[in-house]
Amino acid sequence: MSTIASILAILGIPFYSNTGKDPSTLTHGSINSQVRLAYAGNTGMTVSWNTFNKIAKPQVNYGFEPHFLPFYADSTVSVTYNTSLTYNNHVTLTHLLPDTVYYYLPEPLLKDNTTDVPYSFRTSKVYGDVTPYSVAVAIDMGAMGPDVLSTTAGAGQSLEAVIDSTIAGDMAYADYWLKEEIGGFLPNTTIADGYIVYESILNDFYDQMTPITTKKPYMVGPGNHEADCDAGGTPDTSKNITYTGDICMPGQSNFTGYINHFRMPSAESGGTGNFWYSWNHGMTHYIQLDTETDLGHGFIAPDAPGGQAGEDSGPFNSIMNAQTTWLQKDLAAVDRSRTPWVIVAGHRPWYLSYANVTKTVCWSCKDVFEPLFLQYGVDLCISGHAHLYQRSAQLSNGVIDPNELNNPSAPWYSRSIIFIDVSLLLFDGQLTMTPVTNGAAGHYDGLDALASLAQPYQRFGLDTSDEDVWCIEGKRDGDGGKEDSSKTTWKLVTVKM
């Protein structure tokens, strides 16, 4: 069962498969506008979509009724890059009412055979609102062409947002086009024509996501597979050749497609591009970090020039230590009486029971980020990169918090390439946080293997075909979650599907 199909079923949205089409033959006439949403501060929403031509003034009409859209917003942002088939248009709607359904219609649009227009979205909950809600998290989610997805899935609860990477990176795996060809998953092309396959996979993935991204904010973060067209290099043993990022055409390196395709709320939160930013939703403050570049403090990030991944990407902020300077300021400004939960996401983990830690565990990320997590009491850190699920004990500099799930004083580390539903509930004066893990994202590679001898801090892991739903319930007592009088107790509940 695919993650996209699972999320669609939970949202109650029909899923239409493009079975039979080869992604290497996708053309202008077979892709849609890939409409997508992103929160833009507490009262805004950014609408992005693609067209074949540059639009002088992209416009979004919107209103409270599907057949009456009296308001509009426009911009002059219509951007593209070498090798892209389309232009990316971005318009931000501002001064919206909180927790309100709006109907909207971007113009002009390409054809759309997967959703109905006008589209609709619900704005974010009021800052500090304790109403229950759910969030889906899908990390390391790839595409294997138009016939990759299942058309059936189970039913569940409604979602407030879809967060890839949270919230944590690696979308589409278009950079695996050459691996997929060598492995026989795609027809062979020449290296010179590889950019066509790369763009086709991206377009196919974004097309498949449209039924979700037109309705739910799709908050993304950078992963190594967004860096260039051949992340990590590709060996071809039959020809005794190892390809590298040098084969990438202009426009398919340095996170170019990722930068052009999305607009995350960095302007509203003081962050940098789609790389680090934050937003509030109800009783939670969310933070997206960049583990791939811009670590600062003398550390070379994995995807940075000279980094171990060899991607030669970034930096994306010219100021020294820009990311951690911003992170400290952002965390210091959190009002825990209104947003008692702080959830952070970044692509690479640093606590992991993984059979092969080469280029996976990011110790330098730990050195720059963890001290701030501890100083400001981050509750949950979500990561991906390793294609498995692991839930750890609460950790402080590698030391297990003796309280663990009973009023912990250290962050809780969870990583997943899978679909996580995080619910925050208030009842009888108690806050409850429930991450639910269901299925797996990933791509044709499948899942990675956990180490046969788990790290002592590992509390649960999934690395095969388990289909259980694991709910981790947390209850915070006290006067609305204030730091000086709160206590959190957690328990693990298993629900068979």
Secondary structure as the mmCIF struct_conf table of DSSP 4:
data_model
#
loop_
_struct_conf.conf_type_id
_struct_conf.id
_struct_conf.beg_label_comp_id
_struct_conf.beg_label_asym_id
_struct_conf.beg_label_seq_id
_struct_conf.end_label_comp_id
_struct_conf.end_label_asym_id
_struct_conf.end_label_seq_id
HELX_RH_AL_P HELX_RH_AL_P1 THR A 3 LEU A 11
TURN_TY1_P TURN_TY1_P1 GLY A 12 GLY A 12
TURN_TY1_P TURN_TY1_P2 THR A 19 GLY A 20
HELX_RH_3T_P HELX_RH_3T_P1 PRO A 23 THR A 25
HELX_RH_3T_P HELX_RH_3T_P2 HIS A 28 SER A 30
STRN STRN1 ARG A 36 TYR A 39
BEND BEND1 GLY A 41 GLY A 41
TURN_TY1_P TURN_TY1_P3 ASN A 42 THR A 43
STRN STRN2 MET A 45 THR A 51
BEND BEND2 PHE A 52 ASN A 53
BEND BEND3 ALA A 56 LYS A 57
STRN STRN3 GLN A 59 GLY A 63
BEND BEND4 PHE A 64 PHE A 64
STRN STRN4 GLU A 65 GLU A 65
TURN_TY1_P TURN_TY1_P4 PRO A 66 HIS A 67
STRN STRN5 PHE A 68 PHE A 68
STRN STRN6 PHE A 71 ASP A 74
BEND BEND5 THR A 76 THR A 76
STRN STRN7 SER A 78 VAL A 79
TURN_TY1_P TURN_TY1_P5 ASN A 82 THR A 83
BEND BEND6 LEU A 85 THR A 86
STRN STRN8 TYR A 87 LEU A 93
BEND BEND7 HIS A 95 HIS A 95
HELX_LH_PP_P HELX_LH_PP_P1 LEU A 96 LEU A 97
TURN_TY1_P TURN_TY1_P6 PRO A 98 ASP A 99
STRN STRN9 VAL A 101 GLU A 107
BEND BEND8 PRO A 108 PRO A 108
BEND BEND9 ASN A 113 THR A 115
BEND BEND10 VAL A 117 PRO A 118
STRN STRN10 TYR A 119 ARG A 122
HELX_LH_PP_P HELX_LH_PP_P2 THR A 123 VAL A 126
TURN_TY1_P TURN_TY1_P7 TYR A 127 GLY A 128
STRN STRN11 TYR A 133 ALA A 138
BEND BEND11 ASP A 140 ASP A 140
STRN STRN12 MET A 141 GLY A 142
BEND BEND12 GLY A 145 GLY A 145
TURN_TY1_P TURN_TY1_P8 PRO A 146 ASP A 147
BEND BEND13 LEU A 149 LEU A 149
BEND BEND14 THR A 151 THR A 151
BEND BEND15 GLU A 160 GLU A 160
STRN STRN13 ALA A 161 ASP A 164
STRN STRN14 SER A 165 SER A 165
TURN_TY1_P TURN_TY1_P9 THR A 166 THR A 166
STRN STRN15 ILE A 167 ALA A 168
STRN STRN16 MET A 171 ALA A 172
TURN_TY1_P TURN_TY1_P10 TYR A 173 TYR A 173
HELX_RH_3T_P HELX_RH_3T_P3 ALA A 174 TYR A 176
HELX_RH_AL_P HELX_RH_AL_P2 TRP A 177 ILE A 182
TURN_TY1_P TURN_TY1_P11 GLY A 183 GLY A 184
BEND BEND16 PHE A 185 LEU A 186
BEND BEND17 ILE A 191 ILE A 191
TURN_TY1_P TURN_TY1_P12 ALA A 192 ASP A 193
HELX_RH_AL_P HELX_RH_AL_P3 GLY A 194 THR A 213
TURN_TY1_P TURN_TY1_P13 THR A 214 LYS A 215
BEND BEND18 LYS A 216 LYS A 216
STRN STRN17 PRO A 217 PRO A 217
STRN STRN18 TYR A 218 VAL A 220
HELX_RH_3T_P HELX_RH_3T_P4 ASN A 224 GLU A 226
BEND BEND19 ALA A 227 ALA A 227
TURN_TY1_P TURN_TY1_P14 CYS A 229 GLY A 232
STRN STRN19 THR A 234 ASP A 236
TURN_TY1_P TURN_TY1_P15 THR A 237 ASN A 240
STRN STRN20 ILE A 241 TYR A 243
HELX_RH_3T_P HELX_RH_3T_P5 GLY A 245 ILE A 247
HELX_LH_PP_P HELX_LH_PP_P3 CYS A 248 MET A 249
TURN_TY1_P TURN_TY1_P16 PRO A 250 GLY A 251
BEND BEND20 GLN A 252 SER A 253
TURN_TY1_P TURN_TY1_P17 ASN A 254 PHE A 255
HELX_RH_AL_P HELX_RH_AL_P4 THR A 256 HIS A 261
TURN_TY1_P TURN_TY1_P18 PRO A 265 PRO A 265
HELX_RH_AL_P HELX_RH_AL_P5 SER A 266 SER A 269
TURN_TY1_P TURN_TY1_P19 GLY A 270 GLY A 270
STRN STRN21 THR A 272 THR A 272
TURN_TY1_P TURN_TY1_P20 GLY A 273 PHE A 275
STRN STRN22 TRP A 276 TRP A 276
STRN STRN23 TYR A 277 HIS A 281
TURN_TY1_P TURN_TY1_P21 GLY A 282 MET A 283
STRN STRN24 THR A 284 GLN A 288
BEND BEND21 THR A 291 THR A 293
STRN STRN25 GLY A 296 GLY A 296
TURN_TY1_P TURN_TY1_P22 HIS A 297 GLY A 298
STRN STRN26 PHE A 299 PHE A 299
HELX_LH_PP_P HELX_LH_PP_P4 ILE A 300 ALA A 301
TURN_TY1_P TURN_TY1_P23 PRO A 302 ASP A 303
BEND BEND22 ALA A 304 ALA A 304
TURN_TY1_P TURN_TY1_P24 PRO A 305 GLY A 306
TURN_TY1_P TURN_TY1_P25 GLN A 308 ALA A 309
BEND BEND23 PHE A 316 PHE A 316
BEND BEND24 ILE A 319 ILE A 319
TURN_TY1_P TURN_TY1_P26 MET A 320 ASN A 321
HELX_RH_AL_P HELX_RH_AL_P6 ALA A 322 ALA A 332
TURN_TY1_P TURN_TY1_P27 ALA A 333 ALA A 333
TURN_TY1_P TURN_TY1_P28 ARG A 336 ARG A 338
STRN STRN27 TRP A 341 ALA A 345
BEND BEND25 HIS A 347 ARG A 348
BEND BEND26 TRP A 350 TYR A 351
STRN STRN28 TYR A 354 TYR A 354
BEND BEND27 ALA A 355 ALA A 355
TURN_TY1_P TURN_TY1_P29 THR A 358 THR A 360
BEND BEND28 VAL A 361 VAL A 361
HELX_RH_AL_P HELX_RH_AL_P7 TRP A 363 TYR A 376
TURN_TY1_P TURN_TY1_P30 GLY A 377 GLY A 377
STRN STRN29 LEU A 380 SER A 383
BEND BEND29 HIS A 385 LEU A 388
STRN STRN30 TYR A 389 SER A 392
STRN STRN31 LEU A 395 SER A 396
TURN_TY1_P TURN_TY1_P31 ASN A 397 GLY A 398
STRN STRN32 VAL A 399 ILE A 400
HELX_LH_PP_P HELX_LH_PP_P5 ASP A 401 ASP A 401
TURN_TY1_P TURN_TY1_P32 PRO A 402 LEU A 405
STRN STRN33 ASN A 406 ASN A 406
BEND BEND30 ASN A 407 ASN A 407
BEND BEND31 SER A 409 ALA A 410
STRN STRN34 TRP A 412 ARG A 415
BEND BEND32 ILE A 417 ILE A 418
STRN STRN35 PHE A 419 PHE A 427
TURN_TY1_P TURN_TY1_P33 ASP A 428 GLY A 429
STRN STRN36 GLN A 430 ASN A 438
BEND BEND33 GLY A 439 GLY A 439
STRN STRN37 GLY A 442 GLY A 442
TURN_TY1_P TURN_TY1_P34 TYR A 444 ASP A 445
HELX_LH_PP_P HELX_LH_PP_P6 LEU A 447 ALA A 449
STRN STRN38 LEU A 450 LEU A 450
HELX_LH_PP_P HELX_LH_PP_P7 ALA A 451 ALA A 451
BEND BEND34 SER A 452 LEU A 453
TURN_TY1_P TURN_TY1_P35 PRO A 456 TYR A 457
STRN STRN39 GLN A 458 LEU A 462
BEND BEND35 THR A 464 SER A 465
STRN STRN40 VAL A 469 ASP A 477
BEND BEND36 GLY A 478 ASP A 479
TURN_TY1_P TURN_TY1_P36 GLY A 480 GLY A 481
HELX_RH_3T_P HELX_RH_3T_P6 GLU A 483 SER A 485
STRN STRN41 LYS A 487 VAL A 495
#
